[in-house]
Amino acid sequence: MKEVTIDYALRATWQAVAKMYNEEAKEFDSTMAVGFTLLSIDPKKGTPSTALGPKMGMEATSLSRILKSMEEKGLIQRKPNPNDGRGVLIHLTDFGLQKRKDSKDVVLRFNSVVQENVSEQQLDSFFKVMKTINNLIAEKKIHIKETTN
């Protein structure tokens, strides 16, 4: 491909980041998905299980598998939601809090290294572009169906 498309650059970069995070996670006997889930759970109040999927942009079936695995490893506990009799809150165990800190440290280290190598102006532009792309997708301005005769 002579010219790199925007979606190719996004996908290739995300795949490289995901691979890097998974390699880091192996050092902690974990995965990127588990680390991301740990970071998405409120460490003090817990998080409703129904709120986690949308918060993470993940399908319920994938999230259910991750949560089951995390529960088996002793990272989380499921407790009844006092505000919703049918709901469940996901709480981090002490071990989960420790692993959450490990995950947070890896993410902060990634951010720090990028910030050391990319100017503030470049990062501002990057975030503006990402926001624009997300808005275009949310407003359904990218995939416009053409009518055929």
N, C-alpha and C positions, 0 to 999 in steps of 0.2 A: 504494500500500500504506500504510494508516494506521499500522500498527504494524510496526516493523522486526523481523524475526526474527533470531535469533542467527546462523544460517548466512548470511543476507544480509549482516549486518554484517561477519562474517569474510571472506566472499568479496569484498565491495566494498573493504574495507580492503586485503586482499592484492592485489587488482588494482591499486589505487592505488600500493601499495609496489612491485609488480613494474614498473609503468609508470615510476615514478620511477627505479628501478634501471636499467631499460633505457635511459632517457634519459641517465643518468650514464654508462652503459657505452658509449654511442655516442661520447662524448667521448674514449674510449680505444680506439675502433674494435673494440668487443667487444659482448657481450650479457650479460644477467644470468645466463643458464645457464652461460656460460663462466666468469664470475666465481665463481659458486657452486661449480663444479667445481674451479677453482683453489684455493679455500679448503678443499675437501674432501680434497685430496691432501696427504699428509704431506710437508712440504718437505724433510725430512732423509732419511727412509727410503724414500719413495715409498709407494704404496698399491696393493694387489692390485686388478686391474681388476674382479674378481668382488665385491670388497667395496664398490666405489664406488656401484653402483646402490642397494643397500639403505641405505647410509649417507645417500644423498641422497634416497631415496624416489622413485627414477626407474626407469622400465622400461629393460631392457637395450637395446632397439632405439634409443630416444631417446639413451641415454648413448653408444652406439656411434657415432652420427652426430656428437655433440658431440666425442668423443675424436678421431675422424678429422679433424674440422675443426681441432681444437687441435694435432694432430700436424702437419697441413699448414701451420699458421701458425707452427710452431716453438716452441710453448708447452710441449709435453710430449715425452717419449721413452718408448717401451715397451722394457723390459728383462726378460730371463728372471728369474723368481723363484728365487733360490738355494735356498729352502726347499721349493719345489714345482716339479718339472721341467716340469709341464704349464702352470703359471701364468705370468702376466705382471705385472710391477710397472709402475705408471705413475709416472714421475719428472718433476719440473718441470725445464725447461731454465733457463739464466740469464734468458732473456727471460720465461719462465713465472714465475719467482720475482719478477721486476720487476712483471709484471702482477698477480700474487697480492698484492703489497704495495699496488698501486693499488686492488684490490678490497677489501682489508682496510681501507684508509683510508676508503673510501666507507661501508662498513658501520659502522665506528667513529664516523664523523661522524653518520650517521643515529641511532645509539644515543645519542650525546652530545646531539643536538638534542632528541630525545624526552625524555631524562632531565632536561634543562633546563626542559621544559614540563610534565612530569608528576611528581607527588610520588612519593617512594619507596613510600609506602603504596599509592598507586594502582597502581604497577608491581608490587608484591608481590601485590596482588589480581588483577591481570591474569594474572600467571604462574600463580597458583593456579587460576584459571578455565581457562586453557589446559591445565594438567596434568589437571584434572578431565575436561574434554572428551576429551582423548586417552585417558585411562583408560577412560572410558565406551565409547569406540569400540573400544579394544583388548579390553575385556571383553564386547564385542558386546551391550551393554545398551541401545543406541539403536534399532537396527532389529530389533525382535522380530516375528517372523512370526506373524500372527494366523491361527488356524484358521478356515476357512469351512465352513459346514454345507451 
